[in-house]
């Protein structure tokens, strides 16, 4: 075998291994994750303008987004993980659901997500998730479980909105990702 063939084979194997080992689209890729495409970002950004519901999001808290837990009371599990992870670093962690418990957000009356979910309740949570991603500033993190649905708020709205805002110079940083098994 010639040296050039061996080198070609070696480089090809490395490239194939790298291509296979890239994180799936649903994951942030650290501080320099891939940007998907401006058309998708612009569509989401237009959908997520303003603060119609008046959601208050404290700047100093670490904003946690979550999806795909697949267990009862996923919102409580996510809140507990967010609090635990942030406290280990001397910070306060919040999720969208825990923000609704703040006095500043008492005017927002959430509906209970049931199975099956009503169209009105689904729309309420989509709007609120969109607003959370739109007004979040400062440190942002995400916790993904093994059952992230392609129609989840994370994949259809929140992730794109955060990436769009960050790519346009908004004060967003961190973007650390946790997988459910590694944190809880």
MDTraj code that builds the backbone (N, CA, C; nanometers):
import mdtraj as md
import numpy as np

residues = "UNK UNK UNK UNK UNK UNK UNK UNK UNK UNK UNK UNK UNK UNK UNK UNK UNK UNK UNK UNK UNK UNK UNK UNK UNK UNK UNK UNK UNK UNK UNK UNK UNK UNK UNK UNK UNK UNK UNK UNK UNK UNK UNK UNK UNK UNK UNK UNK UNK UNK UNK UNK UNK UNK UNK UNK UNK UNK UNK UNK UNK UNK UNK UNK UNK UNK UNK UNK UNK UNK UNK UNK UNK UNK UNK UNK UNK UNK UNK UNK UNK UNK UNK UNK UNK UNK UNK UNK UNK UNK UNK UNK UNK UNK UNK UNK UNK UNK UNK UNK UNK UNK UNK UNK UNK UNK UNK UNK UNK UNK UNK UNK UNK UNK UNK UNK UNK UNK UNK UNK UNK UNK UNK UNK UNK UNK UNK UNK UNK UNK UNK UNK UNK UNK UNK UNK UNK UNK UNK UNK UNK UNK UNK UNK UNK UNK UNK UNK UNK UNK UNK UNK UNK UNK UNK UNK UNK UNK UNK UNK UNK UNK UNK UNK UNK UNK UNK UNK UNK UNK UNK UNK UNK UNK UNK UNK UNK UNK UNK UNK UNK UNK UNK UNK".split()
xyz = np.array([
    [0.0835, -0.1181, 0.0000],
    [0.0000, 0.0000, 0.0000],
    [0.0878, 0.1242, 0.0000],
    [0.0486, 0.2201, -0.0786],
    [0.1287, 0.3424, -0.0855],
    [0.1002, 0.4312, 0.0352],
    [0.1959, 0.5174, 0.0648],
    [0.1808, 0.6091, 0.1778],
    [0.0642, 0.7051, 0.1551],
    [0.0438, 0.7486, 0.0319],
    [-0.0651, 0.8431, 0.0053],
    [-0.2012, 0.7766, 0.0265],
    [-0.2159, 0.6488, -0.0088],
    [-0.3407, 0.5783, 0.0141],
    [-0.3684, 0.5640, 0.1633],
    [-0.2662, 0.5281, 0.2403],
    [-0.2816, 0.5139, 0.3852],
    [-0.3208, 0.6480, 0.4465],
    [-0.2552, 0.7547, 0.4051],
    [-0.2868, 0.8876, 0.4562],
    [-0.4300, 0.9256, 0.4193],
    [-0.4701, 0.9002, 0.2935],
    [-0.6060, 0.9291, 0.2503],
    [-0.7065, 0.8508, 0.3347],
    [-0.6813, 0.7230, 0.3563],
    [-0.7690, 0.6393, 0.4368],
    [-0.7784, 0.6934, 0.5794],
    [-0.6655, 0.7296, 0.6388],
    [-0.6609, 0.7814, 0.7751],
    [-0.7414, 0.9115, 0.7874],
    [-0.7215, 1.0044, 0.6938],
    [-0.7940, 1.1316, 0.6956],
    [-0.9431, 1.1075, 0.6755],
    [-0.9800, 1.0193, 0.5850],
    [-1.1204, 0.9878, 0.5609],
    [-1.1853, 0.9304, 0.6858],
    [-1.1181, 0.8385, 0.7532],
    [-1.1720, 0.7791, 0.8759],
    [-1.1927, 0.8868, 0.9815],
    [-1.0965, 0.9752, 0.9978],
    [-1.1095, 1.0826, 1.0967],
    [-1.2277, 1.1724, 1.0623],
    [-1.2412, 1.2111, 0.9363],
    [-1.3514, 1.2978, 0.8970],
    [-1.4857, 1.2298, 0.9169],
    [-1.4955, 1.1035, 0.8826],
    [-1.6199, 1.0302, 0.9021],
    [-1.6517, 1.0211, 1.0505],
    [-1.5529, 0.9894, 1.1336],
    [-1.5762, 0.9822, 1.2776],
    [-1.6199, 1.1169, 1.3321],
    [-1.5587, 1.2246, 1.2866],
    [-1.5969, 1.3585, 1.3319],
    [-1.7406, 1.3885, 1.2905],
    [-1.7743, 1.3567, 1.1660],
    [-1.9091, 1.3859, 1.1178],
    [-2.0126, 1.3081, 1.1966],
    [-1.9832, 1.1864, 1.2307],
    [-2.0774, 1.1046, 1.3052],
    [-2.0894, 1.1516, 1.4493],
    [-1.9824, 1.2040, 1.5056],
    [-1.9854, 1.2394, 1.6464],
    [-2.0360, 1.3811, 1.6733],
    [-2.0726, 1.4584, 1.5683],
    [-2.1276, 1.5910, 1.5933],
    [-2.2562, 1.5768, 1.6734],
    [-2.2815, 1.6685, 1.7643],
    [-2.4073, 1.6635, 1.8395],
    [-2.5256, 1.6775, 1.7445],
    [-2.6365, 1.6164, 1.7815],
    [-2.7574, 1.6312, 1.7020],
    [-2.8024, 1.7765, 1.7056],
    [-2.8882, 1.8117, 1.6146],
    [-2.9329, 1.9502, 1.5999],
    [-2.9920, 2.0062, 1.7284],
    [-3.0518, 1.9229, 1.8129],
    [-3.1219, 1.9755, 1.9288],
    [-3.0297, 2.0291, 2.0360],
    [-2.8996, 2.0075, 2.0234],
    [-2.8091, 2.0483, 2.1300],
    [-2.7380, 2.1783, 2.0996],
    [-2.7173, 2.2575, 2.2032],
    [-2.6243, 2.3690, 2.1925],
    [-2.4864, 2.3083, 2.1793],
    [-2.3959, 2.3785, 2.1207],
    [-2.2605, 2.3288, 2.1048],
    [-2.1643, 2.4220, 2.1760],
    [-2.1832, 2.4400, 2.3036],
    [-2.0947, 2.5244, 2.3821],
    [-2.1055, 2.6694, 2.3396],
    [-1.9994, 2.7431, 2.3569],
    [-1.9998, 2.8849, 2.3254],
    [-2.0030, 2.9118, 2.1752],
    [-1.9648, 2.8140, 2.0929],
    [-1.9601, 2.8394, 1.9487],
    [-2.0432, 2.7372, 1.8730],
    [-2.1701, 2.7257, 1.9086],
    [-2.2563, 2.6301, 1.8409],
    [-2.2914, 2.6786, 1.7008],
    [-2.3349, 2.5838, 1.6166],
    [-2.3701, 2.6147, 1.4777],
    [-2.4959, 2.7004, 1.4707],
    [-2.4978, 2.7928, 1.3802],
    [-2.6172, 2.8722, 1.3532],
    [-2.6880, 2.8054, 1.2364],
    [-2.8192, 2.7858, 1.2479],
    [-2.8913, 2.7073, 1.1483],
    [-2.9182, 2.7824, 1.0189],
    [-2.9871, 2.8916, 1.0218],
    [-3.0185, 2.9636, 0.8993],
    [-3.1024, 3.0853, 0.9292],
    [-3.0737, 3.1945, 0.8650],
    [-3.1396, 3.3203, 0.8968],
    [-3.2902, 3.3168, 0.8753],
    [-3.3392, 3.2474, 0.7747],
    [-3.4829, 3.2459, 0.7488],
    [-3.5598, 3.1901, 0.8674],
    [-3.5114, 3.0826, 0.9234],
    [-3.5798, 3.0233, 1.0380],
    [-3.5731, 3.1180, 1.1571],
    [-3.4583, 3.1791, 1.1797],
    [-3.4438, 3.2720, 1.2911],
    [-3.5362, 3.3919, 1.2746],
    [-3.5428, 3.4462, 1.1535],
    [-3.6263, 3.5638, 1.1312],
    [-3.7732, 3.5310, 1.1523],
    [-3.8152, 3.4143, 1.1081],
    [-3.9540, 3.3740, 1.1275],
    [-3.9869, 3.3667, 1.2756],
    [-3.8990, 3.3044, 1.3533],
    [-3.9222, 3.2918, 1.4969],
    [-3.9163, 3.4283, 1.5634],
    [-3.8201, 3.5110, 1.5249],
    [-3.8052, 3.6422, 1.5869],
    [-3.9302, 3.7274, 1.5649],
    [-3.9875, 3.7188, 1.4471],
    [-4.1094, 3.7949, 1.4217],
    [-4.2235, 3.7431, 1.5084],
    [-4.2268, 3.6141, 1.5305],
    [-4.3319, 3.5536, 1.6111],
    [-4.3139, 3.5867, 1.7592],
    [-4.1920, 3.6134, 1.8015],
    [-4.1613, 3.6324, 1.9431],
    [-4.1292, 3.7768, 1.9772],
    [-4.1972, 3.8701, 1.9203],
    [-4.1664, 4.0092, 1.9512],
    [-4.2479, 4.0565, 2.0704],
    [-4.1895, 4.1495, 2.1438],
    [-4.2608, 4.2122, 2.2543],
    [-4.2687, 4.1268, 2.3792],
    [-4.3337, 4.1828, 2.4770],
    [-4.3527, 4.1160, 2.6056],
    [-4.5006, 4.1277, 2.6394],
    [-4.5827, 4.0691, 2.5530],
    [-4.7283, 4.0813, 2.5606],
    [-4.7853, 4.0355, 2.6940],
    [-4.7307, 3.9280, 2.7490],
    [-4.7820, 3.8753, 2.8755],
    [-4.7187, 3.9433, 2.9963],
    [-4.6164, 4.0241, 2.9735],
    [-4.5524, 4.0969, 3.0832],
    [-4.4694, 4.0087, 3.1743],
    [-4.4015, 3.9094, 3.1176],
    [-4.3208, 3.8171, 3.1975],
    [-4.1973, 3.8876, 3.2525],
    [-4.1796, 3.8808, 3.3832],
    [-4.0606, 3.9352, 3.4487],
    [-3.9579, 3.8230, 3.4616],
    [-3.8363, 3.8486, 3.4132],
    [-3.7273, 3.7515, 3.4213],
    [-3.6073, 3.8221, 3.4838],
    [-3.5678, 3.7829, 3.6064],
    [-3.4550, 3.8509, 3.6714],
    [-3.3238, 3.8253, 3.5979],
    [-3.2469, 3.9307, 3.5775],
    [-3.1213, 3.9206, 3.5041],
    [-3.0203, 3.8316, 3.5757],
    [-3.0087, 3.8449, 3.7074],
    [-2.9025, 3.7761, 3.7817],
    [-2.9233, 3.6256, 3.7969],
    [-3.0424, 3.5774, 3.7743],
    [-3.0673, 3.4335, 3.7854],
    [-3.0214, 3.3631, 3.6577],
    [-2.9781, 3.2382, 3.6724],
    [-2.9452, 3.1558, 3.5557],
    [-3.0776, 3.1053, 3.4989],
    [-3.1037, 3.1361, 3.3721],
    [-3.2274, 3.0957, 3.3072],
    [-3.2108, 2.9563, 3.2486],
    [-3.2896, 2.8613, 3.2983],
    [-3.2848, 2.7236, 3.2499],
    [-3.4034, 2.6975, 3.1584],
    [-3.3744, 2.6410, 3.0426],
    [-3.4757, 2.5915, 2.9510],
    [-3.4664, 2.4395, 2.9572],
    [-3.5774, 2.3709, 2.9452],
    [-3.5745, 2.2252, 2.9577],
    [-3.6749, 2.1628, 2.8613],
    [-3.6504, 2.0354, 2.8308],
    [-3.7419, 1.9626, 2.7432],
    [-3.7102, 1.8137, 2.7466],
    [-3.8110, 1.7332, 2.7167],
    [-3.7908, 1.5910, 2.6918],
    [-3.7721, 1.5018, 2.8121],
    [-3.8242, 1.5412, 2.9279],
    [-3.8046, 1.4579, 3.0470],
    [-3.8903, 1.3315, 3.0422],
    [-4.0138, 1.3437, 2.9964],
    [-4.0994, 1.2269, 2.9825],
    [-4.1440, 1.1650, 3.1131],
    [-4.1527, 1.2451, 3.2193],
    [-4.2003, 1.1947, 3.3483],
    [-4.3105, 1.2859, 3.3990],
    [-4.3914, 1.2335, 3.4904],
    [-4.4931, 1.3165, 3.5536],
    [-4.4247, 1.4293, 3.6294],
    [-4.4872, 1.5443, 3.6332],
    [-4.4330, 1.6617, 3.7031],
    [-4.2948, 1.7015, 3.6516],
    [-4.2761, 1.6940, 3.5215],
    [-4.1479, 1.7319, 3.4615],
    [-4.1065, 1.8731, 3.4996],
    [-4.2045, 1.9636, 3.5121],
    [-4.1720, 2.1018, 3.5475],
    [-4.1092, 2.1113, 3.6860],
    [-4.1558, 2.0289, 3.7781],
    [-4.0987, 2.0284, 3.9138],
    [-3.9588, 1.9661, 3.9143],
    [-3.9414, 1.8616, 3.8351],
    [-3.8096, 1.7986, 3.8227],
    [-3.7108, 1.8989, 3.7629],
    [-3.7521, 1.9689, 3.6579],
    [-3.6651, 2.0684, 3.5941],
    [-3.6287, 2.1796, 3.6916],
    [-3.7258, 2.2252, 3.7692],
    [-3.6997, 2.3319, 3.8671],
    [-3.6006, 2.2859, 3.9729],
    [-3.6162, 2.1628, 4.0184],
    [-3.5245, 2.1090, 4.1197],
    [-3.3823, 2.0968, 4.0641],
    [-3.3703, 2.0492, 3.9422],
    [-3.2384, 2.0371, 3.8794],
    [-3.1761, 2.1754, 3.8609],
    [-3.2543, 2.2702, 3.8113],
    [-3.2033, 2.4063, 3.7893],
    [-3.1527, 2.4666, 3.9195],
    [-3.2299, 2.4500, 4.0241],
    [-3.1904, 2.5043, 4.1543],
    [-3.0629, 2.4370, 4.2044],
    [-3.0571, 2.3054, 4.1940],
    [-2.9410, 2.2300, 4.2420],
    [-2.8141, 2.2674, 4.1651],
    [-2.8226, 2.2682, 4.0333],
    [-2.7059, 2.2975, 3.9495],
    [-2.6560, 2.4397, 3.9754],
    [-2.7467, 2.5356, 3.9807],
    [-2.7065, 2.6752, 4.0014],
    [-2.6503, 2.6967, 4.1417],
    [-2.7117, 2.6346, 4.2424],
    [-2.6639, 2.6517, 4.3803],
    [-2.5233, 2.5975, 4.3982],
    [-2.4872, 2.4928, 4.3234],
    [-2.3505, 2.4402, 4.3319],
    [-2.2486, 2.5455, 4.2915],
    [-2.2916, 2.6437, 4.2130],
    [-2.2037, 2.7520, 4.1680],
    [-2.2329, 2.8830, 4.2407],
    [-2.3141, 2.8758, 4.3470],
    [-2.3474, 2.9958, 4.4232],
    [-2.4432, 3.0893, 4.3518],
    [-2.5253, 3.0345, 4.2627],
    [-2.6187, 3.1158, 4.1843],
    [-2.7611, 3.0694, 4.2092],
    [-2.8560, 3.1449, 4.1566],
    [-2.9967, 3.1070, 4.1626],
    [-3.0388, 3.0620, 4.0232],
    [-3.1044, 2.9477, 4.0149],
    [-3.1515, 2.8960, 3.8873],
    [-3.3025, 2.9042, 3.8783],
    [-3.3538, 2.9457, 3.7635],
    [-3.4980, 2.9554, 3.7438],
    [-3.5382, 2.8856, 3.6143],
    [-3.6607, 2.8372, 3.6138],
    [-3.7239, 2.7862, 3.4925],
    [-3.8444, 2.8755, 3.4650],
    [-3.9039, 2.8607, 3.3508],
    [-4.0236, 2.9381, 3.3190],
    [-4.1308, 2.9169, 3.4259],
    [-4.1462, 2.7928, 3.4684],
    [-4.2506, 2.7612, 3.5659],
    [-4.2231, 2.8247, 3.7020],
    [-4.0968, 2.8279, 3.7449],
    [-4.0676, 2.8900, 3.8750],
    [-4.0802, 3.0422, 3.8670],
    [-4.0583, 3.0988, 3.7502],
    [-4.0777, 3.2433, 3.7349],
    [-4.2230, 3.2826, 3.7586],
    [-4.3151, 3.1939, 3.7239],
    [-4.4571, 3.2240, 3.7428],
    [-4.4950, 3.2316, 3.8903],
    [-4.4099, 3.1800, 3.9782],
    [-4.4349, 3.1866, 4.1223],
    [-4.3905, 3.3200, 4.1826],
    [-4.3134, 3.3988, 4.1085],
    [-4.2672, 3.5284, 4.1581],
    [-4.3834, 3.6272, 4.1667],
    [-4.3770, 3.7146, 4.2666],
    [-4.4798, 3.8177, 4.2840],
    [-4.4970, 3.9017, 4.1571],
    [-4.3860, 3.9322, 4.0906],
    [-4.3909, 4.0148, 3.9694],
    [-4.4672, 3.9483, 3.8548],
    [-4.4881, 3.8179, 3.8632],
    [-4.5570, 3.7448, 3.7559],
    [-4.6924, 3.6888, 3.7982],
    [-4.7434, 3.7320, 3.9117],
    [-4.8726, 3.6805, 3.9606],
    [-4.9882, 3.7115, 3.8657],
    [-4.9743, 3.8141, 3.7832],
    [-5.0801, 3.8508, 3.6890],
    [-5.0950, 3.7488, 3.5756],
    [-4.9972, 3.6631, 3.5570],
    [-5.0036, 3.5611, 3.4516],
    [-5.0695, 3.4367, 3.5102],
    [-5.1783, 3.3955, 3.4515],
    [-5.2554, 3.2803, 3.5006],
    [-5.2358, 3.1617, 3.4065],
    [-5.1434, 3.0710, 3.4413],
    [-5.1165, 2.9578, 3.3518],
    [-5.2280, 2.8534, 3.3557],
    [-5.2396, 2.7800, 3.2479],
    [-5.3308, 2.6664, 3.2447],
    [-5.2501, 2.5405, 3.2769],
    [-5.3164, 2.4401, 3.3276],
    [-5.2514, 2.3135, 3.3618],
    [-5.2367, 2.2302, 3.2347],
    [-5.1142, 2.1866, 3.2084],
    [-5.0867, 2.1027, 3.0913],
    [-5.1344, 1.9616, 3.1231],
    [-5.2333, 1.9164, 3.0527],
    [-5.2864, 1.7819, 3.0732],
    [-5.2679, 1.7020, 2.9451],
    [-5.2890, 1.5724, 2.9552],
    [-5.2808, 1.4875, 2.8368],
    [-5.4196, 1.4305, 2.8131],
    [-5.4823, 1.4562, 2.7016],
    [-5.4343, 1.5423, 2.5936],
    [-5.4477, 1.6897, 2.6341],
    [-5.3648, 1.7720, 2.5756],
    [-5.3657, 1.9153, 2.6059],
    [-5.4648, 1.9860, 2.5132],
    [-5.5352, 2.0838, 2.5677],
    [-5.6299, 2.1590, 2.4849],
    [-5.5523, 2.2527, 2.3921],
    [-5.6082, 2.2849, 2.2775],
    [-5.5402, 2.3781, 2.1859],
    [-5.5129, 2.5143, 2.2510],
    [-5.6059, 2.5615, 2.3348],
    [-5.5875, 2.6907, 2.4015],
    [-5.4708, 2.6860, 2.4996],
    [-5.4598, 2.5765, 2.5730],
    [-5.3509, 2.5623, 2.6696],
    [-5.2167, 2.5480, 2.5971],
    [-5.2150, 2.4719, 2.4908],
    [-5.0917, 2.4576, 2.4118],
    [-5.0461, 2.5942, 2.3602],
    [-5.1404, 2.6728, 2.3080],
    [-5.1069, 2.8055, 2.2558],
    [-5.0564, 2.8972, 2.3666],
    [-5.1182, 2.8911, 2.4851],
    [-5.0730, 2.9729, 2.5980],
    [-4.9270, 2.9429, 2.6305],
    [-4.8934, 2.8139, 2.6427],
    [-4.7557, 2.7776, 2.6785],
    [-4.6582, 2.8087, 2.5655],
    [-4.7016, 2.7966, 2.4413],
    [-4.6146, 2.8357, 2.3295],
    [-4.5851, 2.9853, 2.3345],
    [-4.6886, 3.0644, 2.3597],
    [-4.6703, 3.2097, 2.3695],
    [-4.5796, 3.2457, 2.4861],
    [-4.6011, 3.1812, 2.5998],
    [-4.5211, 3.2115, 2.7183],
    [-4.3764, 3.1661, 2.6996],
    [-4.3561, 3.0505, 2.6374],
    [-4.2202, 3.0027, 2.6091],
    [-4.1485, 3.0981, 2.5147],
    [-4.2212, 3.1466, 2.4162],
    [-4.1660, 3.2420, 2.3201],
    [-4.1243, 3.3699, 2.3927],
    [-4.2087, 3.4151, 2.4823],
    [-4.1787, 3.5363, 2.5583],
    [-4.0589, 3.5153, 2.6504],
    [-4.0519, 3.3998, 2.7157],
    [-3.9387, 3.3681, 2.8043],
    [-3.8075, 3.3750, 2.7264],
    [-3.8054, 3.3122, 2.6096],
    [-3.6840, 3.3148, 2.5270],
    [-3.6542, 3.4558, 2.4765],
    [-3.7572, 3.5348, 2.4528],
    [-3.7387, 3.6702, 2.3997],
    [-3.6847, 3.7683, 2.5021],
    [-3.7260, 3.7536, 2.6282],
    [-3.6863, 3.8521, 2.7295],
    [-3.5714, 3.8044, 2.8174],
    [-3.5313, 3.6789, 2.8048],
    [-3.4189, 3.6277, 2.8848],
    [-3.2911, 3.7002, 2.8444],
    [-3.2173, 3.7451, 2.9436],
    [-3.0864, 3.8065, 2.9225],
    [-2.9936, 3.7519, 3.0293],
    [-2.8657, 3.7512, 3.0008],
    [-2.7687, 3.6992, 3.0963],
    [-2.7388, 3.5532, 3.0682],
    [-2.7162, 3.4774, 3.1748],
    [-2.6741, 3.3380, 3.1613],
    [-2.7921, 3.2463, 3.1325],
    [-2.7742, 3.1620, 3.0307],
    [-2.8782, 3.0701, 2.9851],
    [-2.8207, 2.9292, 2.9803],
    [-2.9013, 2.8322, 3.0249],
    [-2.8608, 2.6912, 3.0162],
    [-2.9802, 2.6073, 2.9730],
    [-2.9512, 2.4865, 2.9288],
    [-3.0587, 2.3979, 2.8846],
    [-3.0358, 2.2587, 2.9415],
    [-3.1464, 2.1952, 2.9811],
    [-3.1427, 2.0571, 3.0294],
    [-3.2332, 1.9765, 2.9370],
    [-3.1755, 1.8781, 2.8690],
    [-3.2532, 1.7971, 2.7761],
    [-3.2608, 1.6538, 2.8244],
    [-3.3817, 1.6022, 2.8255],
    [-3.4030, 1.4629, 2.8584],
    [-3.3983, 1.3775, 2.7332],
    [-3.4219, 1.2486, 2.7486],
    [-3.4118, 1.1566, 2.6351],
    [-3.5310, 1.1616, 2.5394],
    [-3.6363, 1.2359, 2.5743],
    [-3.7581, 1.2348, 2.4923],
    [-3.7945, 1.3727, 2.4379],
    [-3.6998, 1.4433, 2.3816],
    [-3.7288, 1.5757, 2.3248],
    [-3.8101, 1.5569, 2.1972],
    [-3.9292, 1.6106, 2.1970],
    [-4.0177, 1.5990, 2.0816],
    [-3.9818, 1.7033, 1.9762],
    [-3.9924, 1.6668, 1.8489],
    [-3.9666, 1.7649, 1.7426],
    [-4.0631, 1.8835, 1.7487],
    [-4.1763, 1.8670, 1.8164],
    [-4.2736, 1.9759, 1.8281],
    [-4.2641, 2.0481, 1.9623],
    [-4.1608, 2.0193, 2.0397],
    [-4.1456, 2.0835, 2.1711],
    [-4.1208, 2.2331, 2.1560],
    [-4.1540, 2.3077, 2.2603],
    [-4.1282, 2.4525, 2.2604],
    [-3.9790, 2.4787, 2.2457],
    [-3.8965, 2.3900, 2.3010],
    [-3.7517, 2.4088, 2.2907],
    [-3.7073, 2.4097, 2.1445],
    [-3.7512, 2.3091, 2.0680],
    [-3.7066, 2.2978, 1.9289],
    [-3.7810, 2.3901, 1.8332],
    [-3.9068, 2.4189, 1.8607],
    [-3.9840, 2.4994, 1.7662],
    [-3.9734, 2.6489, 1.7908],
    [-3.9335, 2.6898, 1.9107],
    [-3.9367, 2.8323, 1.9427],
    [-3.8159, 2.8798, 2.0221],
    [-3.7971, 2.8243, 2.1407],
    [-3.7001, 2.8797, 2.2365],
    [-3.5567, 2.8791, 2.1844],
    [-3.5120, 2.7659, 2.1353],
    [-3.3728, 2.7541, 2.0899],
    [-3.3427, 2.8531, 1.9778],
    [-3.4290, 2.8567, 1.8772],
    [-3.4084, 2.9485, 1.7648],
    [-3.4108, 3.0937, 1.8100],
    [-3.5028, 3.1270, 1.8989],
    [-3.5131, 3.2653, 1.9452],
    [-3.3870, 3.3064, 2.0213],
    [-3.3382, 3.2200, 2.1086],
    [-3.2156, 3.2503, 2.1832],
    [-3.0964, 3.2648, 2.0892],
    [-3.0851, 3.1745, 1.9931],
    [-2.9746, 3.1822, 1.8976],
    [-2.9834, 3.3089, 1.8132],
    [-3.1036, 3.3436, 1.7718],
    [-3.1229, 3.4651, 1.6929],
    [-3.0801, 3.5883, 1.7729],
    [-3.1270, 3.5993, 1.8955],
    [-3.0938, 3.7153, 1.9782],
    [-2.9445, 3.7221, 2.0068],
    [-2.8869, 3.6072, 2.0370],
    [-2.7434, 3.6045, 2.0670],
    [-2.6615, 3.6437, 1.9442],
    [-2.6998, 3.5928, 1.8282],
    [-2.6251, 3.6250, 1.7063],
    [-2.6408, 3.7718, 1.6673],
    [-2.7410, 3.8380, 1.7219],
    [-2.7621, 3.9803, 1.6955],
    [-2.7150, 4.0683, 1.8107],
    [-2.6265, 4.0146, 1.8941],
    [-2.5597, 4.0958, 1.9947],
    [-2.6317, 4.1156, 2.1264],
    [-2.7398, 4.0421, 2.1514],
    [-2.8071, 4.0560, 2.2804],
    [-2.7194, 3.9984, 2.3913],
    [-2.7431, 4.0423, 2.5127],
    [-2.6643, 4.0020, 2.6290],
    [-2.7072, 3.8627, 2.6755],
    [-2.6658, 3.7619, 2.6016],
    [-2.6943, 3.6223, 2.6349],
    [-2.5632, 3.5465, 2.6345],
    [-2.5408, 3.4634, 2.7351],
    [-2.4172, 3.3876, 2.7413],
    [-2.4400, 3.2604, 2.8221],
    [-2.3387, 3.1766, 2.8244],
    [-2.3471, 3.0497, 2.8958],
    [-2.3775, 2.9366, 2.8004],
    [-2.5032, 2.9180, 2.7707],
    [-2.5495, 2.8154, 2.6785],
    [-2.4908, 2.6780, 2.7091],
    [-2.4729, 2.6502, 2.8351],
    [-2.4232, 2.5193, 2.8757],
    [-2.5398, 2.4213, 2.8708],
    [-2.5122, 2.3028, 2.8223],
    [-2.6173, 2.2023, 2.8110],
    [-2.5922, 2.0878, 2.9074],
    [-2.6984, 2.0407, 2.9678],
    [-2.6928, 1.9238, 3.0544],
    [-2.7867, 1.8190, 2.9974],
    [-2.7447, 1.6937, 3.0059],
    [-2.8356, 1.5857, 2.9707],
    [-2.8909, 1.5319, 3.1011],
    [-3.0161, 1.4981, 3.1012],
    [-3.0867, 1.4616, 3.2233],
    [-3.0126, 1.3574, 3.3050],
    [-2.9604, 1.2540, 3.2410],
    [-2.8929, 1.1472, 3.3139],
    [-2.7685, 1.1967, 3.3874],
    [-2.7015, 1.2990, 3.3337],
    [-2.5768, 1.3428, 3.3945],
    [-2.5971, 1.4406, 3.5093],
    [-2.7189, 1.4897, 3.5286],
    [-2.7400, 1.5871, 3.6341],
    [-2.8256, 1.5335, 3.7466],
    [-2.9086, 1.4400, 3.7205],
    [-3.0085, 1.4025, 3.8205],
    [-3.0144, 1.2533, 3.8374],
])
top = md.Topology()
chain = top.add_chain()
for i, resn in enumerate(residues, 1):
    res = top.add_residue(resn, chain, resSeq=i)
    for name in ("N", "CA", "C"):
        top.add_atom(name, md.element.get_by_symbol(name[0]), res)
traj = md.Trajectory(xyz[None], top)
